[in-house]
């Protein structure tokens, strides 16, 4: 479902911010 895409996107954003 779309929820999986949302989770992946959030994880990517968090990783970029932490970098």
VMD Tcl script that draws the C-alpha trace (Angstrom):
set ca {
  {0.00 0.00 0.00}
  {0.93 3.68 -0.07}
  {1.85 3.49 3.63}
  {5.05 1.65 2.70}
  {6.07 4.46 0.33}
  {5.37 7.01 3.04}
  {7.55 5.16 5.54}
  {10.41 4.87 3.05}
  {10.17 8.56 2.17}
  {10.19 9.60 5.83}
  {13.20 7.38 6.52}
  {15.06 9.00 3.62}
  {14.24 12.49 4.87}
  {15.34 11.66 8.41}
  {18.60 10.18 7.13}
  {19.32 13.29 5.05}
  {18.58 15.58 7.98}
  {20.80 13.60 10.35}
  {23.62 13.80 7.83}
}
mol new
graphics top color blue
foreach p $ca { graphics top sphere $p radius 0.5 }
foreach p [lrange $ca 0 end-1] q [lrange $ca 1 end] { graphics top cylinder $p $q radius 0.2 }
display resetview
